């Protein structure tokens, strides 16, 4: 099978490839001409290793993510499992919102901030699978967790208006994992972030 480019991103290109006679996904961080070549190589190598380690950590927390077959830091490439299924942005339901909430809380329990928590980064088949940990990082800060939740809330209210109670169901799922006080504290922070956004627009 010849590698087939399926997505050209700002940071990485995504290809469909064959690995050990199986359909797989290759994510390659392409060189950036605006960076010094040596620095660029170090950054791409670090981010590649970093992303693969977060995918592994997510699994240990109970969050399904693609299985990593191979990491090539020198080429800034991750070869991973191809997930069959439907992109959640096309099939979102209140029940899936609940599951997304659980996943967010499971990550936050081990201080992982996903960094790009959108419906486009989930695939649904027999299980819910979370993709793309390229922007993930560790943090114990409530505000960082609130930023994750604020992003998915924006996605629900802009792209999924027809899904009834999308955000409330997400919060139910989140609270089923996180302690009630922690959930309320994060939601309070979400409201503060929204308030700051309103003030910024008015200024």
Order of alpha helices (4+ residues) and beta strands (2+ residues): beta-beta-beta-alpha-beta-beta-beta-alpha-alpha-beta-beta-beta-beta-alpha-alpha-alpha
